[in-house]
Amino acid sequence: MSPTTIRRLAILGLAMMAVAAGGCRRSEPVEIAFTVEGMHCEGCEAAITQALERVDGVEAASADQAAGIGIATCRSRKVDPQQLAGEIEGLGYTVTSVRVIPNGS
């Protein structure tokens, strides 16, 4: 298997665990945090933020190139962490981890 395939399978596994752990619920906000490689400027932050905000069910999003993270806040069950990771990777960045933070804490 190529390193890209292994990375995608690992991200898929993390996303599936995140969904099993609760994913996004309508009653309480959930933050989905992504470790992102390849951001180097404010334009990168804006591109990731806009891509995440376009996903139905995402209430707010942000990215921080200095910290190497992107965060989506949602309340909808239909928001899939893997879909969000795919949106980020579709821009040319690499998502190395996905973490669900219940109640935005």
Secondary structure as GFF3:
##gff-version 3
##sequence-region A 1 105
A	DSSP	alpha_helix	3	20	.	.	.	ID=ss1
A	DSSP	beta_strand	30	37	.	.	.	ID=ss2
A	DSSP	alpha_helix	42	53	.	.	.	ID=ss3
A	DSSP	beta_strand	58	64	.	.	.	ID=ss4
A	DSSP	beta_strand	69	74	.	.	.	ID=ss5
A	DSSP	alpha_helix	81	90	.	.	.	ID=ss6
A	DSSP	beta_strand	94	102	.	.	.	ID=ss7
###
